[in-house]
Amino acid sequence: MNKEILLTTLTAVTLTSTLFAEETLPVKSEVEPIHQMPWESKQTFSGFAQVGVEMGDGAIGDDQNGDYKFKADRVRILWKYFSGPVGAKVMLDFVQAGDDNNGVGLPDVVKDAFISYKFDDALFLKAGMMKAPLGMSWTTAGWNLSVVKRAFDKKLAFERTFGLMLSGRDIGFGNKGKVTSLEAGHERPWKGFGYDLMIAGQAGRSGAVVNAKTGDDNAYIGRVMFDWTELLHIEASYGVSKSAGGIDNDTDREDYKAFNAGLDSHYKGMSFESEYYNVENIRGVKGWDMNTLALTLTYPFSSTFEFAMKDVRGTETLDGVDSDAVNTYVGFNYYIHTKNTKMDRMSRKKRNRHRVQMNYVFADVDDSFKGVGGLYRANALLLQYQFKF
């Protein structure tokens, strides 16, 4: 009897095991273990340096004693990271100080430090230290400028600040251009709409905001734009940085308010830009207002040499008095060891790796014009060499 029971039990176990194996084996073959799923990342490392000399009594700061002022505008190292929808960017500028002199939460040497998550070309989120989306020229990369300086209107932008930003690019018209989620402005000639919405700490790195401290108050910025290839880019932005004179100052606690509008067009190697600022309550001072208009033009005479000029003029109102300032940059860009001979917008960016720029600045400034930095009060000669890798 015991043998029969044992035999019956073994037979049942064998049949059950066979049936289980036949039912589950195909299922197991269709399931891919998690550790075998594809996962890739990409990292890029780059940098650039701009070194030059300024000549003339009107150099920035009005404190130049020597005939020649040798300086570097930027010496930067840049790291970018991508993995699926995740992106990140860190950029350091060794011209800047190692202290947080502007109260934004990171040392001045840190220009960018943010992460991004791309849900879609029309919706991506960024968090960290990044360029505030106000000012067309301001959100153009420093190595891609047509003249040596951005000029004195740059200080009216919100600069970089710490916060959160929702953005979208290349929306509509089925253009399907490349969108990385790290965009600061109109880096590529898309075909369609774009936008940025940002909430951040005070814009302490702006020339129009002072005495900022981390957590003291906030800034709010919005921008909309439209691109039609490289032929046309237009944008408009508006921002408010609360308590622009600092929260400890009872007399200068007004909010800094800024409106910016810009147009950029490239055609057969030529480029034209127009940009307008209208701002109120600079550094929290009620009634310290300014409006500026900047026009920039480049024209190629050959594949290595182009004419460049920028005219920026502004009217400042302070204590009920209007004052005017004009800085006109005239000069050339000379491309050394060019990667290509094309002059369309994207090719020009690649050609900027080795470039010599020369500008003569014609200055016409009222003595009462105060400004917020970056202003030449007398004529000056600027010479700069740029190297990018």
C-alpha atoms as a printed R data frame, in Angstrom:
    type eleno elety resid chain resno      x       y       z
1   ATOM     1    CA   MET     A     1  0.000   0.000   0.000
2   ATOM     2    CA   ASN     A     2  2.821   2.377   0.887
3   ATOM     3    CA   LYS     A     3  4.501   1.739  -2.477
4   ATOM     4    CA   GLU     A     4  1.250   2.480  -4.328
5   ATOM     5    CA   ILE     A     5  0.779   5.747  -2.450
6   ATOM     6    CA   LEU     A     6  4.381   6.797  -3.133
7   ATOM     7    CA   LEU     A     7  4.076   5.927  -6.842
8   ATOM     8    CA   THR     A     8  0.817   7.834  -7.129
9   ATOM     9    CA   THR     A     9  2.327  10.909  -5.430
10  ATOM    10    CA   LEU     A    10  5.402  10.936  -7.697
11  ATOM    11    CA   THR     A    11  3.221  10.603 -10.774
12  ATOM    12    CA   ALA     A    12  1.049  13.548  -9.690
13  ATOM    13    CA   VAL     A    13  4.083  15.738  -8.976
14  ATOM    14    CA   THR     A    14  5.628  14.900 -12.350
15  ATOM    15    CA   LEU     A    15  2.430  15.695 -14.274
16  ATOM    16    CA   THR     A    16  1.916  18.964 -12.364
17  ATOM    17    CA   SER     A    17  5.507  20.061 -13.023
18  ATOM    18    CA   THR     A    18  5.162  19.292 -16.723
19  ATOM    19    CA   LEU     A    19  1.915  21.245 -17.043
20  ATOM    20    CA   PHE     A    20  3.355  24.205 -15.065
21  ATOM    21    CA   ALA     A    21  6.430  24.320 -17.265
22  ATOM    22    CA   GLU     A    22  4.377  24.174 -20.470
23  ATOM    23    CA   GLU     A    23  2.128  27.014 -19.315
24  ATOM    24    CA   THR     A    24  4.775  29.363 -17.934
25  ATOM    25    CA   LEU     A    25  7.725  28.846 -20.252
26  ATOM    26    CA   PRO     A    26  6.290  30.952 -23.115
27  ATOM    27    CA   VAL     A    27  5.384  33.730 -20.659
28  ATOM    28    CA   LYS     A    28  8.920  33.827 -19.282
29  ATOM    29    CA   SER     A    29 10.372  34.085 -22.772
30  ATOM    30    CA   GLU     A    30  8.301  37.211 -23.489
31  ATOM    31    CA   VAL     A    31  9.362  39.109 -20.350
32  ATOM    32    CA   GLU     A    32 12.611  41.068 -20.694
33  ATOM    33    CA   PRO     A    33 14.479  41.367 -17.403
34  ATOM    34    CA   ILE     A    34 14.783  44.960 -16.181
35  ATOM    35    CA   HIS     A    35 18.568  44.891 -16.181
36  ATOM    36    CA   GLN     A    36 18.564  44.207 -19.938
37  ATOM    37    CA   MET     A    37 16.422  47.223 -20.860
38  ATOM    38    CA   PRO     A    38 18.304  49.838 -22.986
39  ATOM    39    CA   TRP     A    39 19.581  52.912 -21.097
40  ATOM    40    CA   GLU     A    40 21.887  55.478 -22.651
41  ATOM    41    CA   SER     A    41 23.361  58.826 -21.691
42  ATOM    42    CA   LYS     A    42 25.357  61.452 -23.539
43  ATOM    43    CA   GLN     A    43 27.704  64.060 -22.156
44  ATOM    44    CA   THR     A    44 29.463  66.920 -23.915
45  ATOM    45    CA   PHE     A    45 32.299  69.085 -22.644
46  ATOM    46    CA   SER     A    46 33.153  72.434 -24.232
47  ATOM    47    CA   GLY     A    47 34.402  75.910 -23.459
48  ATOM    48    CA   PHE     A    48 35.552  79.226 -24.838
49  ATOM    49    CA   ALA     A    49 37.659  82.236 -23.978
50  ATOM    50    CA   GLN     A    50 37.453  85.863 -25.054
51  ATOM    51    CA   VAL     A    51 40.546  87.931 -24.424
52  ATOM    52    CA   GLY     A    52 41.129  91.470 -25.580
53  ATOM    53    CA   VAL     A    53 42.176  95.034 -24.987
54  ATOM    54    CA   GLU     A    54 40.304  98.316 -24.523
55  ATOM    55    CA   MET     A    55 41.834 101.644 -25.533
56  ATOM    56    CA   GLY     A    56 40.468 105.073 -24.664
57  ATOM    57    CA   ASP     A    57 39.379 107.180 -21.716
58  ATOM    58    CA   GLY     A    58 35.796 105.990 -21.973
59  ATOM    59    CA   ALA     A    59 36.307 102.363 -21.004
60  ATOM    60    CA   ILE     A    60 33.672 100.724 -18.836
61  ATOM    61    CA   GLY     A    61 33.877 101.852 -15.220
62  ATOM    62    CA   ASP     A    62 35.451 105.237 -16.049
63  ATOM    63    CA   ASP     A    63 38.484 104.274 -13.950
64  ATOM    64    CA   GLN     A    64 41.066 103.410 -16.599
65  ATOM    65    CA   ASN     A    65 44.443 105.093 -16.071
66  ATOM    66    CA   GLY     A    66 46.550 103.185 -18.587
67  ATOM    67    CA   ASP     A    67 46.347 103.621 -22.322
68  ATOM    68    CA   TYR     A    68 45.595  99.919 -22.716
69  ATOM    69    CA   LYS     A    69 43.332  97.793 -20.545
70  ATOM    70    CA   PHE     A    70 43.956  94.087 -21.106
71  ATOM    71    CA   LYS     A    71 41.122  91.876 -19.953
72  ATOM    72    CA   ALA     A    72 39.091  88.734 -20.545
73  ATOM    73    CA   ASP     A    73 35.341  89.090 -20.981
74  ATOM    74    CA   ARG     A    74 34.674  85.370 -20.552
75  ATOM    75    CA   VAL     A    75 36.704  82.240 -19.776
76  ATOM    76    CA   ARG     A    76 34.145  79.465 -19.532
77  ATOM    77    CA   ILE     A    77 33.870  75.708 -19.229
78  ATOM    78    CA   LEU     A    78 30.571  74.058 -20.140
79  ATOM    79    CA   TRP     A    79 29.190  70.566 -19.409
80  ATOM    80    CA   LYS     A    80 25.929  69.206 -20.820
81  ATOM    81    CA   TYR     A    81 24.215  65.909 -20.028
82  ATOM    82    CA   PHE     A    82 21.333  64.053 -21.695
83  ATOM    83    CA   SER     A    83 19.622  60.769 -20.876
84  ATOM    84    CA   GLY     A    84 16.192  60.162 -22.361
85  ATOM    85    CA   PRO     A    85 13.974  63.085 -21.320
86  ATOM    86    CA   VAL     A    86 16.479  64.289 -18.702
87  ATOM    87    CA   GLY     A    87 18.993  67.037 -19.435
88  ATOM    88    CA   ALA     A    88 21.408  69.119 -17.383
89  ATOM    89    CA   LYS     A    89 23.841  71.978 -17.840
90  ATOM    90    CA   VAL     A    90 26.651  73.390 -15.724
91  ATOM    91    CA   MET     A    91 28.775  76.362 -16.843
92  ATOM    92    CA   LEU     A    92 31.566  78.084 -14.914
93  ATOM    93    CA   ASP     A    93 33.152  81.436 -15.746
94  ATOM    94    CA   PHE     A    94 36.615  81.911 -14.267
95  ATOM    95    CA   VAL     A    95 36.476  85.665 -14.822
96  ATOM    96    CA   GLN     A    96 33.878  85.874 -12.051
97  ATOM    97    CA   ALA     A    97 34.343  85.858  -8.279
98  ATOM    98    CA   GLY     A    98 33.982  82.861  -6.013
99  ATOM    99    CA   ASP     A    99 31.482  84.650  -3.736
100 ATOM   100    CA   ASP     A   100 27.734  85.150  -4.036
101 ATOM   101    CA   ASN     A   101 27.980  88.924  -4.387
102 ATOM   102    CA   ASN     A   102 24.457  89.252  -5.775
103 ATOM   103    CA   GLY     A   103 22.452  87.178  -3.307
104 ATOM   104    CA   VAL     A   104 21.068  84.669  -5.798
105 ATOM   105    CA   GLY     A   105 22.160  81.498  -3.993
106 ATOM   106    CA   LEU     A   106 25.317  80.490  -5.898
107 ATOM   107    CA   PRO     A   107 28.800  82.016  -6.314
108 ATOM   108    CA   ASP     A   108 29.260  84.393  -9.244
109 ATOM   109    CA   VAL     A   109 31.618  81.894 -10.911
110 ATOM   110    CA   VAL     A   110 28.627  79.571 -11.460
111 ATOM   111    CA   LYS     A   111 26.798  80.874 -14.511
112 ATOM   112    CA   ASP     A   112 24.460  77.930 -15.149
113 ATOM   113    CA   ALA     A   113 23.552  74.941 -12.984
114 ATOM   114    CA   PHE     A   114 20.180  73.415 -13.802
115 ATOM   115    CA   ILE     A   115 18.370  70.220 -14.705
116 ATOM   116    CA   SER     A   116 15.556  69.790 -17.214
117 ATOM   117    CA   TYR     A   117 12.852  67.272 -17.985
118 ATOM   118    CA   LYS     A   118 11.329  67.209 -21.449
119 ATOM   119    CA   PHE     A   119  7.741  66.018 -21.643
120 ATOM   120    CA   ASP     A   120  7.471  67.240 -25.226
121 ATOM   121    CA   ASP     A   121  8.937  69.923 -27.485
122 ATOM   122    CA   ALA     A   122  6.026  72.069 -26.358
123 ATOM   123    CA   LEU     A   123  6.546  71.437 -22.638
124 ATOM   124    CA   PHE     A   124  9.748  71.061 -20.657
125 ATOM   125    CA   LEU     A   125 10.646  72.000 -17.100
126 ATOM   126    CA   LYS     A   126 13.935  73.459 -15.862
127 ATOM   127    CA   ALA     A   127 15.064  73.974 -12.286
128 ATOM   128    CA   GLY     A   128 18.182  75.682 -10.954
129 ATOM   129    CA   MET     A   129 20.383  78.630 -11.932
130 ATOM   130    CA   MET     A   130 19.700  79.739 -15.502
131 ATOM   131    CA   LYS     A   131 19.187  82.738 -17.767
132 ATOM   132    CA   ALA     A   132 15.961  84.580 -17.033
133 ATOM   133    CA   PRO     A   133 13.832  84.748 -20.218
134 ATOM   134    CA   LEU     A   134 13.828  88.537 -20.653
135 ATOM   135    CA   GLY     A   135 15.942  90.239 -23.330
136 ATOM   136    CA   MET     A   136 16.553  88.889 -26.835
137 ATOM   137    CA   SER     A   137 20.247  89.783 -26.976
138 ATOM   138    CA   TRP     A   138 20.728  88.708 -23.378
139 ATOM   139    CA   THR     A   139 19.569  85.149 -24.091
140 ATOM   140    CA   THR     A   140 21.924  84.919 -27.083
141 ATOM   141    CA   ALA     A   141 25.119  83.052 -26.177
142 ATOM   142    CA   GLY     A   142 28.068  85.312 -25.348
143 ATOM   143    CA   TRP     A   143 30.286  83.630 -27.967
144 ATOM   144    CA   ASN     A   144 27.700  84.307 -30.677
145 ATOM   145    CA   LEU     A   145 27.431  88.112 -30.453
146 ATOM   146    CA   SER     A   146 27.883  90.297 -33.519
147 ATOM   147    CA   VAL     A   147 29.906  92.962 -31.680
148 ATOM   148    CA   VAL     A   148 32.317  92.774 -28.749
149 ATOM   149    CA   LYS     A   149 29.878  93.980 -26.068
150 ATOM   150    CA   ARG     A   150 26.162  93.579 -25.513
151 ATOM   151    CA   ALA     A   151 26.118  97.329 -24.631
152 ATOM   152    CA   PHE     A   152 24.626  99.175 -21.680
153 ATOM   153    CA   ASP     A   153 21.052  97.944 -22.211
154 ATOM   154    CA   LYS     A   154 22.154  94.434 -21.164
155 ATOM   155    CA   LYS     A   155 22.098  95.536 -17.506
156 ATOM   156    CA   LEU     A   156 18.335  96.068 -17.791
157 ATOM   157    CA   ALA     A   157 17.771  92.332 -18.313
158 ATOM   158    CA   PHE     A   158 17.147  90.053 -15.331
159 ATOM   159    CA   GLU     A   159 20.442  88.189 -15.983
160 ATOM   160    CA   ARG     A   160 20.636  84.742 -14.388
161 ATOM   161    CA   THR     A   161 18.650  83.733 -11.334
162 ATOM   162    CA   PHE     A   162 17.639  80.645  -9.361
163 ATOM   163    CA   GLY     A   163 14.159  79.256 -10.005
164 ATOM   164    CA   LEU     A   164 11.725  77.115 -11.988
165 ATOM   165    CA   MET     A   165 10.818  77.594 -15.646
166 ATOM   166    CA   LEU     A   166  8.287  75.997 -17.995
167 ATOM   167    CA   SER     A   167  9.155  76.319 -21.680
168 ATOM   168    CA   GLY     A   168  8.202  75.164 -25.160
169 ATOM   169    CA   ARG     A   169  9.673  75.558 -28.646
170 ATOM   170    CA   ASP     A   170  8.877  74.703 -32.285
171 ATOM   171    CA   ILE     A   171  5.125  74.638 -31.686
172 ATOM   172    CA   GLY     A   172  2.917  74.413 -34.764
173 ATOM   173    CA   PHE     A   173  3.519  74.144 -38.533
174 ATOM   174    CA   GLY     A   174  5.004  70.640 -38.242
175 ATOM   175    CA   ASN     A   175  8.576  71.850 -38.494
176 ATOM   176    CA   LYS     A   176  9.895  69.235 -36.047
177 ATOM   177    CA   GLY     A   177 13.160  71.063 -35.425
178 ATOM   178    CA   LYS     A   178 15.586  69.885 -32.782
179 ATOM   179    CA   VAL     A   179 14.627  70.902 -29.246
180 ATOM   180    CA   THR     A   180 16.969  69.805 -26.450
181 ATOM   181    CA   SER     A   181 15.161  71.359 -23.423
182 ATOM   182    CA   LEU     A   182 18.273  73.378 -22.506
183 ATOM   183    CA   GLU     A   183 17.284  76.330 -24.717
184 ATOM   184    CA   ALA     A   184 17.692  79.822 -23.300
185 ATOM   185    CA   GLY     A   185 16.403  81.759 -26.324
186 ATOM   186    CA   HIS     A   186 16.118  81.223 -30.080
187 ATOM   187    CA   GLU     A   187 19.172  79.043 -30.604
188 ATOM   188    CA   ARG     A   188 17.812  77.360 -33.745
189 ATOM   189    CA   PRO     A   189 15.743  78.594 -36.705
190 ATOM   190    CA   TRP     A   190 12.498  76.806 -35.853
191 ATOM   191    CA   LYS     A   191  9.139  77.334 -37.526
192 ATOM   192    CA   GLY     A   192  6.444  78.077 -34.981
193 ATOM   193    CA   PHE     A   193  5.748  79.434 -31.511
194 ATOM   194    CA   GLY     A   194  7.665  79.274 -28.253
195 ATOM   195    CA   TYR     A   195  7.238  80.454 -24.679
196 ATOM   196    CA   ASP     A   196  8.870  80.652 -21.227
197 ATOM   197    CA   LEU     A   197  7.253  81.101 -17.805
198 ATOM   198    CA   MET     A   198  9.556  81.525 -14.809
199 ATOM   199    CA   ILE     A   199  9.283  82.040 -11.069
200 ATOM   200    CA   ALA     A   200 12.561  82.722  -9.291
201 ATOM   201    CA   GLY     A   201 14.306  84.533  -6.513
202 ATOM   202    CA   GLN     A   202 15.159  88.219  -6.844
203 ATOM   203    CA   ALA     A   203 17.126  89.060  -9.993
204 ATOM   204    CA   GLY     A   204 20.168  90.104  -7.984
205 ATOM   205    CA   ARG     A   205 22.589  89.727 -10.885
206 ATOM   206    CA   SER     A   206 20.657  92.310 -12.900
207 ATOM   207    CA   GLY     A   207 22.093  95.812 -12.935
208 ATOM   208    CA   ALA     A   208 18.619  97.031 -12.006
209 ATOM   209    CA   VAL     A   209 18.296  95.037  -8.747
210 ATOM   210    CA   VAL     A   210 20.484  95.523  -5.663
211 ATOM   211    CA   ASN     A   211 20.743  94.244  -2.076
212 ATOM   212    CA   ALA     A   212 19.143  90.923  -3.024
213 ATOM   213    CA   LYS     A   213 19.403  88.017  -0.615
214 ATOM   214    CA   THR     A   214 18.312  84.421  -1.036
215 ATOM   215    CA   GLY     A   215 14.666  84.080   0.004
216 ATOM   216    CA   ASP     A   216 14.002  87.796   0.475
217 ATOM   217    CA   ASP     A   217 11.562  88.116  -2.428
218 ATOM   218    CA   ASN     A   218 10.701  86.760  -5.879
219 ATOM   219    CA   ALA     A   219 10.815  87.510  -9.587
220 ATOM   220    CA   TYR     A   220  8.220  86.563 -12.211
221 ATOM   221    CA   ILE     A   221  8.970  86.534 -15.949
222 ATOM   222    CA   GLY     A   222  7.066  85.522 -19.080
223 ATOM   223    CA   ARG     A   223  8.031  85.463 -22.763
224 ATOM   224    CA   VAL     A   224  6.376  84.508 -26.056
225 ATOM   225    CA   MET     A   225  8.112  84.156 -29.416
226 ATOM   226    CA   PHE     A   226  7.539  83.204 -33.037
227 ATOM   227    CA   ASP     A   227 10.047  81.877 -35.587
228 ATOM   228    CA   TRP     A   228  9.815  81.399 -39.322
229 ATOM   229    CA   THR     A   229 13.121  79.679 -40.138
230 ATOM   230    CA   GLU     A   230 16.082  82.057 -39.969
231 ATOM   231    CA   LEU     A   231 14.198  84.738 -41.874
232 ATOM   232    CA   LEU     A   232 12.225  85.958 -38.876
233 ATOM   233    CA   HIS     A   233 12.299  85.732 -35.118
234 ATOM   234    CA   ILE     A   234 10.130  87.981 -32.958
235 ATOM   235    CA   GLU     A   235  9.641  87.904 -29.206
236 ATOM   236    CA   ALA     A   236  8.178  89.882 -26.344
237 ATOM   237    CA   SER     A   237  8.783  89.455 -22.621
238 ATOM   238    CA   TYR     A   238  7.758  91.065 -19.347
239 ATOM   239    CA   GLY     A   239  9.125  90.621 -15.853
240 ATOM   240    CA   VAL     A   240  8.841  91.901 -12.304
241 ATOM   241    CA   SER     A   241 11.547  91.604  -9.645
242 ATOM   242    CA   LYS     A   242 10.024  92.415  -6.284
243 ATOM   243    CA   SER     A   243 11.682  94.785  -3.795
244 ATOM   244    CA   ALA     A   244 14.378  95.801  -6.282
245 ATOM   245    CA   GLY     A   245 16.228  97.907  -3.706
246 ATOM   246    CA   GLY     A   246 16.232  95.181  -1.048
247 ATOM   247    CA   ILE     A   247 13.749  94.482   1.735
248 ATOM   248    CA   ASP     A   248 15.867  96.260   4.381
249 ATOM   249    CA   ASN     A   249 15.613  99.585   2.574
250 ATOM   250    CA   ASP     A   250 12.376 101.376   3.403
251 ATOM   251    CA   THR     A   251 12.786 104.063   0.730
252 ATOM   252    CA   ASP     A   252 13.807 101.938  -2.295
253 ATOM   253    CA   ARG     A   253 11.497  98.935  -2.123
254 ATOM   254    CA   GLU     A   254  9.617  99.473  -5.371
255 ATOM   255    CA   ASP     A   255  9.314  96.547  -7.786
256 ATOM   256    CA   TYR     A   256 11.529  96.619 -10.870
257 ATOM   257    CA   LYS     A   257  9.369  96.154 -13.966
258 ATOM   258    CA   ALA     A   258 10.733  95.513 -17.452
259 ATOM   259    CA   PHE     A   259  9.261  95.027 -20.915
260 ATOM   260    CA   ASN     A   260 11.388  93.809 -23.830
261 ATOM   261    CA   ALA     A   261 10.614  93.225 -27.512
262 ATOM   262    CA   GLY     A   262 12.996  92.012 -30.191
263 ATOM   263    CA   LEU     A   263 13.250  91.093 -33.867
264 ATOM   264    CA   ASP     A   264 16.026  89.055 -35.503
265 ATOM   265    CA   SER     A   265 16.371  88.302 -39.229
266 ATOM   266    CA   HIS     A   266 19.039  86.549 -41.328
267 ATOM   267    CA   TYR     A   267 19.083  86.592 -45.129
268 ATOM   268    CA   LYS     A   268 21.875  85.524 -47.496
269 ATOM   269    CA   GLY     A   269 24.579  86.038 -44.893
270 ATOM   270    CA   MET     A   270 23.266  89.388 -43.666
271 ATOM   271    CA   SER     A   271 21.707  89.807 -40.246
272 ATOM   272    CA   PHE     A   272 19.576  92.486 -38.643
273 ATOM   273    CA   GLU     A   273 18.383  92.820 -35.046
274 ATOM   274    CA   SER     A   274 16.152  95.336 -33.339
275 ATOM   275    CA   GLU     A   275 15.521  95.345 -29.593
276 ATOM   276    CA   TYR     A   276 13.537  97.638 -27.293
277 ATOM   277    CA   TYR     A   277 13.444  97.969 -23.486
278 ATOM   278    CA   ASN     A   278 10.999  99.933 -21.356
279 ATOM   279    CA   VAL     A   279 11.702  99.638 -17.633
280 ATOM   280    CA   GLU     A   280 10.478 101.207 -14.392
281 ATOM   281    CA   ASN     A   281 11.825 101.664 -10.847
282 ATOM   282    CA   ILE     A   282 15.461 100.752 -11.429
283 ATOM   283    CA   ARG     A   283 17.049  99.494  -8.187
284 ATOM   284    CA   GLY     A   284 13.740 100.051  -6.429
285 ATOM   285    CA   VAL     A   285 13.796 103.832  -6.883
286 ATOM   286    CA   LYS     A   286 10.338 105.058  -7.831
287 ATOM   287    CA   GLY     A   287 10.472 107.066 -11.037
288 ATOM   288    CA   TRP     A   288 13.936 105.893 -12.111
289 ATOM   289    CA   ASP     A   289 12.853 104.707 -15.543
290 ATOM   290    CA   MET     A   290 14.534 104.072 -18.874
291 ATOM   291    CA   ASN     A   291 13.772 103.093 -22.439
292 ATOM   292    CA   THR     A   292 16.343 101.943 -24.995
293 ATOM   293    CA   LEU     A   293 16.433 100.958 -28.645
294 ATOM   294    CA   ALA     A   294 19.273  98.883 -30.110
295 ATOM   295    CA   LEU     A   295 19.857  98.143 -33.808
296 ATOM   296    CA   THR     A   296 22.474  95.608 -34.928
297 ATOM   297    CA   LEU     A   297 23.612  94.870 -38.485
298 ATOM   298    CA   THR     A   298 26.187  92.534 -40.040
299 ATOM   299    CA   TYR     A   299 27.117  92.275 -43.722
300 ATOM   300    CA   PRO     A   300 29.640  89.771 -45.155
301 ATOM   301    CA   PHE     A   301 32.172  91.063 -47.670
302 ATOM   302    CA   SER     A   302 33.744  87.619 -48.023
303 ATOM   303    CA   SER     A   303 33.659  84.195 -46.404
304 ATOM   304    CA   THR     A   304 36.091  85.391 -43.705
305 ATOM   305    CA   PHE     A   305 35.367  89.098 -43.249
306 ATOM   306    CA   GLU     A   306 32.149  90.887 -42.295
307 ATOM   307    CA   PHE     A   307 31.137  94.404 -41.349
308 ATOM   308    CA   ALA     A   308 29.364  94.726 -37.979
309 ATOM   309    CA   MET     A   309 27.711  97.594 -36.147
310 ATOM   310    CA   LYS     A   310 25.397  98.140 -33.205
311 ATOM   311    CA   ASP     A   311 23.708 101.380 -32.224
312 ATOM   312    CA   VAL     A   312 22.084 101.528 -28.793
313 ATOM   313    CA   ARG     A   313 20.510 104.692 -27.449
314 ATOM   314    CA   GLY     A   314 18.452 105.297 -24.352
315 ATOM   315    CA   THR     A   315 16.528 107.934 -22.447
316 ATOM   316    CA   GLU     A   316 16.665 107.851 -18.671
317 ATOM   317    CA   THR     A   317 14.225 109.611 -16.341
318 ATOM   318    CA   LEU     A   318 15.382 110.295 -12.791
319 ATOM   319    CA   ASP     A   319 13.942 112.890 -10.408
320 ATOM   320    CA   GLY     A   320 11.808 114.161 -13.263
321 ATOM   321    CA   VAL     A   321 14.835 114.920 -15.478
322 ATOM   322    CA   ASP     A   322 15.380 113.211 -18.838
323 ATOM   323    CA   SER     A   323 18.935 112.323 -19.938
324 ATOM   324    CA   ASP     A   324 20.136 110.692 -23.155
325 ATOM   325    CA   ALA     A   325 22.955 108.302 -24.049
326 ATOM   326    CA   VAL     A   326 24.188 106.839 -27.347
327 ATOM   327    CA   ASN     A   327 26.862 104.173 -27.884
328 ATOM   328    CA   THR     A   328 27.515 103.163 -31.501
329 ATOM   329    CA   TYR     A   329 29.812 100.193 -32.181
330 ATOM   330    CA   VAL     A   330 31.326 100.056 -35.683
331 ATOM   331    CA   GLY     A   331 33.846  97.452 -36.786
332 ATOM   332    CA   PHE     A   332 34.390  94.008 -38.269
333 ATOM   333    CA   ASN     A   333 34.534  90.293 -37.537
334 ATOM   334    CA   TYR     A   334 37.390  88.300 -39.044
335 ATOM   335    CA   TYR     A   335 37.082  84.507 -39.060
336 ATOM   336    CA   ILE     A   336 40.293  82.519 -38.660
337 ATOM   337    CA   HIS     A   337 40.658  78.864 -39.671
338 ATOM   338    CA   THR     A   338 36.964  78.600 -40.546
339 ATOM   339    CA   LYS     A   339 35.116  75.307 -40.350
340 ATOM   340    CA   ASN     A   340 32.966  76.255 -43.355
341 ATOM   341    CA   THR     A   341 32.427  79.107 -45.804
342 ATOM   342    CA   LYS     A   342 28.671  79.422 -45.322
343 ATOM   343    CA   MET     A   343 27.088  82.487 -43.760
344 ATOM   344    CA   ASP     A   344 23.611  81.268 -42.850
345 ATOM   345    CA   ARG     A   345 22.634  81.525 -39.193
346 ATOM   346    CA   MET     A   346 23.566  77.998 -38.051
347 ATOM   347    CA   SER     A   347 26.809  77.938 -40.069
348 ATOM   348    CA   ARG     A   348 27.869  81.284 -38.612
349 ATOM   349    CA   LYS     A   349 27.683  79.787 -35.133
350 ATOM   350    CA   LYS     A   350 30.118  77.051 -36.121
351 ATOM   351    CA   ARG     A   351 32.453  79.621 -37.693
352 ATOM   352    CA   ASN     A   352 32.709  81.598 -34.470
353 ATOM   353    CA   ARG     A   353 35.228  79.153 -32.987
354 ATOM   354    CA   HIS     A   354 38.186  81.316 -34.006
355 ATOM   355    CA   ARG     A   355 37.293  84.946 -34.505
356 ATOM   356    CA   VAL     A   356 38.844  88.394 -34.189
357 ATOM   357    CA   GLN     A   357 36.501  91.300 -33.474
358 ATOM   358    CA   MET     A   358 37.308  95.000 -33.637
359 ATOM   359    CA   ASN     A   359 34.904  97.800 -32.683
360 ATOM   360    CA   TYR     A   360 35.266 101.538 -32.391
361 ATOM   361    CA   VAL     A   361 32.680 102.943 -29.973
362 ATOM   362    CA   PHE     A   362 31.299 106.404 -30.648
363 ATOM   363    CA   ALA     A   363 29.851 107.745 -27.393
364 ATOM   364    CA   ASP     A   364 27.490 110.675 -26.899
365 ATOM   365    CA   VAL     A   365 26.255 110.749 -23.292
366 ATOM   366    CA   ASP     A   366 24.663 113.487 -21.196
367 ATOM   367    CA   ASP     A   367 26.575 114.202 -17.989
368 ATOM   368    CA   SER     A   368 23.431 113.547 -15.960
369 ATOM   369    CA   PHE     A   369 22.832 110.097 -17.489
370 ATOM   370    CA   LYS     A   370 23.454 107.653 -14.646
371 ATOM   371    CA   GLY     A   371 22.898 104.256 -16.285
372 ATOM   372    CA   VAL     A   372 23.320 100.872 -14.571
373 ATOM   373    CA   GLY     A   373 26.644  99.725 -16.051
374 ATOM   374    CA   GLY     A   374 28.157  98.775 -19.394
375 ATOM   375    CA   LEU     A   375 28.161 102.378 -20.626
376 ATOM   376    CA   TYR     A   376 30.984 104.072 -22.548
377 ATOM   377    CA   ARG     A   377 31.010 107.792 -21.754
378 ATOM   378    CA   ALA     A   378 33.744 108.606 -24.284
379 ATOM   379    CA   ASN     A   379 34.982 107.048 -27.505
380 ATOM   380    CA   ALA     A   380 36.870 103.762 -27.160
381 ATOM   381    CA   LEU     A   381 38.561 101.123 -29.312
382 ATOM   382    CA   LEU     A   382 37.885  97.441 -28.552
383 ATOM   383    CA   LEU     A   383 39.829  94.455 -29.877
384 ATOM   384    CA   GLN     A   384 39.001  90.861 -28.960
385 ATOM   385    CA   TYR     A   385 40.085  87.343 -29.902
386 ATOM   386    CA   GLN     A   386 37.763  84.409 -29.340
387 ATOM   387    CA   PHE     A   387 38.653  80.734 -29.129
388 ATOM   388    CA   LYS     A   388 36.000  78.037 -28.687
389 ATOM   389    CA   PHE     A   389 36.258  74.273 -28.476
